[in-house]
Amino acid sequence: MPAPSPGPRRALLGLWAALGLGFLGLSAVAQEPFWADLQPRVALVERGGSLWLNCSTNCPRPERGGLETSLRRNGTQRGLRWLARQLVDIREPETQPVCFFRCARRTLQARGLIRTFQRPDRVELVPLPAWQRVGENFTLSCRVPGAGPRASLTLTLLRGVQELIRRSFAGEPPRARGAVLTATALARREDHGANFSCRAELDLRPHGLGLFENSSAPRQLRTFVLSPDPPRLAAPRLLEVGSESPVSCALDGLFPAWETQVSLALGDQSLNPEVTREGDALTATATARVEEEGAWQLLCNVTLGGESRETRENLTVYSFPAPLLTVSEPSAPEGTAVTVTCAAGAQVLVSLDGTPAATLGQPAQLHLNATEDDDRRGFFCDAALEVDGETLRKNASAELRVLYAPRLDDSDCPRSWTWPEGPEQTLNCEARGNPEPSVHCARPDGGAVLALGLLGPVTRALAGTYRCTAANDQGEAVKDVTLTVEYAPALDSVGCPDRITWLEGTEASLSCVAHGVPPPTVSCARFGDSRAVEGLLRVAREHAGTYRCEATNARGSVAKNVAVTVEYGPSFEELSCPSNWTWVEGSERLFSCEVDGKPEPRVECVGSGGASEGVLLPLAPPNPGPRVPGVPSDLAPGIYVCNATNRHGSLVKTVAVSAESPPEMDEATCPSHQTWLEGAEVAALACAARGRPSPRVLCSREGEPEPERQRVSRDDAGTYRCVATNVHGTDARTVTVGVEYRPVVAELAASPPGGVRPGGNFTLTCRAEAWPPAQISWRAPPGAPNIGLSSNNSTLSVAGALGSHGGEYECAATNAHGRHARRITVRVAGPWLWAAVGGAAGGAALLAAGVGLAFYVQSTACKKGEYNVQEAESSGEAVCLNGAGGGPDGGPEAAASAAEAPSGDEVFSIQLTAA
C-alpha cells in the first residue's frame, strides 16, 4: 500500500493542534469570575412612564436571582440565567434598582439608575400691570412647575421674538424639579402694546432624547406718559345768552395720545368735544351755548393710564339786545322833514352819529329837511353795556333815500364820443335821480339803439347822432350825443387787386384805393426801390414784379403786396431748346425744350421726313413730377419741327435727333462660368458687350493683379471681373474660372505605422488630387481575402492579417484628363511562439511542518513583419527592395539599408515588430 502523501499528513497534524488549543482556551474561560448585569444600566424615563429591566448573569447554574426596587411592577419573565421585569407608573425623580444572583455560594449584584423627566407642559407668566408708566421698572416672572430635571431646563423671557433674558439651570441637583425666572425691566414707549412671553426648553438630547419646548400665553404691556401739568383751557370770559362760542382744551406730553380720554363740560352739560391728536399733543374743541344769564363753570378733564388731569374756568353769561335805529321817512321827497331815533335797553348808553343820549336808557334823536345831498346818507347808532368791568358794544345803521328828478351831466353822459373800432367798450350815459332813472339812447329817426352799460365790440355801424332820455317817477331829462368810430385803413381786392396783368408795349398805371377813418393816404413802391410809382408807364418786361402798397391814417397803417405780371409772345433759346439732341437708349431722359413766353407757351415737336415722319417726340415737363412719361425704346432718330404757341403768338424751330446706347453684357456675350485646362496656352476670357458706340471690355482678377504666364496653371482658377465701357456708362459681370487637371496620387500610407503582426489589422489610405475629382480603384495581391473598402474607395482595410495578405497593393486615380497610380508592398511573416509552463504546488504546515509549493513559467515570442512601399507611374514600372525582410538577415538593419538604397523612384520600407 503506498504511503500517504505529505500534504494530507500535514493537514491532520494541524487539526490536532487546533483541537488542543481549543481545549486550552475553554479551560482559561472556566477560570474567569462570574458576574451579574442589569440593562439598561442607566435610564431616563418620562414621569408616569414604564420601563423593562433585564437582569442577567454568566453563572452556568445560578441558585436564585431577583430584582429589588421600590417601583411598581407589571409583569415578569424568567429564564435560567436571566430575569426581565416591567416597571410602570415611574414617578420618583431618581431610584436605583438592584439585580442579584446567587452563584457558587456568592451573591452577584448589578446596580442601575433610573431617573424621570417631566415636559414643560405648564409655562406661566405672571400677569402684568394694566398700565405701566414709562421710565419705571416692572417685573417679569415666569414659573414652570414640575418640569425637570431642572439641570436640563432653560427659561427665556421674550419681548415679541426678542430675547430679554435667558437662564440655564445647569448644575442643579438631579432630583430638582420646576423652575422660576424673575427679571426687572424698564418700561419704554416702544413697549406699549408689546407681547411678553416665557419659553421653556427641556434639552434631553445629551441623553438620547429630544428637545422639549413650550411657551406661555403672551401678555400685553400697556405703557403711558402723562404730563404733570394741567390741561390748557381756552374759553371766553363772557358769553351772551343764546350765542355760541368755541372752547378748547389742550395738553402736551401724552403717550399714547390716541388712547387718552378727554371730556369738556359746562356746568352739568357735556359739550361732546371733537378731539384731534398730533404726535404727543391732544386738542379737544367744542361749542358752548347757554340760554340763561348767570355764572357758569367750564371743566376740562384728561385721563390716561388710570390717572387724570383737569382744569376749571368761570364763565359769565349776559343778555345784551341790539339797539333800535328808526327813520321817520326812509324814502322822503326832496324838502320833506325827517326824524332819526336811536334807542336801547334800560342799562345801555346810546349815541347817534357820535352824539350820546343824556342818561342811561334814554334815546338819542336827529331832525333834518331832506335835500338831494342827503340821498343815501347813513346814520350810525352805538350802544354800550358794562359787564363785570368790561364794556360791550353793539351798533345799528340806517340809510335815508331822498326822491328827486333825473339830471344828465356832461361828466356822466358826454355829448361827443370818439372810439376806436374793434376793442370792446362799455357805452355809458348815466343820469342822477331817485328812484334811479332809466336811460335810453336812440337815433332821432327811430333807427339803431345804443346798448348802454353793456360791454360790447365797437363797430363802424354804431357811428352817428343819438338822443338820450333819462326818466323816473319824479320827471325826465333829454340830451343829444354824437358817436364817432375810427378805424385803421383797409385795402380790399376791389380798390386794390392782388394781381394785375399788363401787356408788353402798352401804357398802364398802378393805383390803389383804401378805406378808413380818418381818410388814409396810399403810396406804392417796388420791392427794393424806395421810389413811389406814379403816373402812366410804358410797359416792359422789367416792370413785372411785386409792389408794396401802404395806406396810413391816425389809427394805423396797412400794407398789401400787388403782383404785376407782364405778358409777351413765345421765343426759343439754344440753351433751353438745343437744335441737336442725342437720345441714349434706356436712360429714360426726355428731350427738354423750354420756351420763354407769358403765359407759358404750349410746345409740340413732330417728325418731318424719313423714319420719324409724323412721330410725336416726348418732351420733358418744365416742372418734373414723380410720374414722368417714358421714352419709347424704338424712338426713331431724324428731323423734328417744334412749334411754341400762346395767346400772344407762335414760333417754330427745327431739331435733329440721334440715338445711342450704353454697354450691355449678358450670359450669351459673357458666360459667368468658364473652364481652362492646366498646361494649355493662356487665352483671354470670352467676354463681349453690346452698345453704341462700341464698348471696350477689360477683365481682371478680383483682389490681385493677374500674373503674366504662357501656360494655364491651377493658380489661374478664381473670380474675374469684366467691365465694358463707352461714353454712356459701364456694365460689369463676374466670371468664375475653373482649372481642370490630371489626377495625382499625392499620398499612399499604411496604418499602423509602427508594426503589424499575423492576425492583426492594417489600413491603407490613398489620397488623390484631381479636377474633376478622380475615381479611386485598388489592385490587391491575388487570393487576399476579407478586404474592406470605404464608401469613396479611399481606404482599404484588412482585419486579421494572413500570409495571403502579403504582397503588392496598387491605388489608381482616374478622371477625364488621365490616370496616375502608386504601389505599396505589405509583407506578413509567419509568427513563432514557444511557451513552457511548469508549476509545482506544495502543502502548508499548521504547527511544526511546512508545505512547499513552487511554480515556474517561461515564455518567449517573437513576431516580425515588414511593409515595403513603392511609387510607380502609369507605365507600371516597379523597383524591388534588396532582400528586405527575406532570409535570416532580414532584420531591422537590412530594412534600414534597403530604405537608404538609391533609386529613381520613391521607395518606403517600414519594419513592424510585434510587442
Buried (B, 14 or more C-beta within 10 A) or exposed (E): EEEEEBEEBBBEBBEEEEEEEEEEEEEEEEEEEBBBBBBBEEBBBBBEBBBBBBBBBBBEEBEEBBBEBEBEEEEEEEEEBBBBBBBEEBEEBEBEBBBBBBBEEEEBEBEBBBBBBBBBEBBBBBEBBEBBBBEEEBEBBBBBBEBBBBBBBBBBBBBEEEEBBEBBBEEBEBBBBBBEBEBEBEBBEEBBEBEBBBBBBBBBEEBEBEEBBBBBEEBEBBBBBBBEEBBEBEBBEBBBBEEEBEBBBBBBEBBBBEBBEBBBBBBEEEBEBEBEBEEBBBBBBBEBBBEEBEEBEBBBBBBBBEEEBBBEBEBBBBEBEEBBBBBBBEBBEBEBEBEBBBBBBEEBBBBBEEEBBEEBBBBBBBEBEBEBEBBEBEBBBBBBBEBEEEEBEBBBEBEBBBBBBBBBEEEBBBEEBEBBBEEEBEBBBBBBBBEEBBBBBBEEEEEBEBEBEEEEEBEEEBBBEBEBBBBBEBEBBEBEBEBEBBBBBBBEEEBBBEEBBBEBEEEBEBEBEBBBBEEBEBBBBBEEEEEBBEEEBEBEEEBBBEBBBBBBBEBBBBEBEBEBBBBBBBEBEEEEBBEEBBBBBEEEBBBBBBBBBBEEBEBBBBBBEEEBEEBEBBBBEEEEEEEEEEBEEEBBBBBBBBBBBBEBEEBEBEBEBEBBBBBBBEEEBBBEEBEBBBEEEEEEBEBEBBBBEEBEBEBEBEEEEEEEEEEBBEEBBBEBBBBBBBEBBBBBBEBEBEBBBBBBBEEBBBEEEEBBBBEBEBBBBBBBBBBEEBBBBBEBBEEBEEBEEEEEBBBBBBEEBBEBBBBBBBBBBBBEBBBBBBBBBBBBBEBEEEEEEEEEEBBEBBEEBEBEEEEEEEEEEEBBBBBBBBBBEEEEEBBEBEEBBEEEEBBEEBBEBBBEEEEEEEBBBBBBBBE
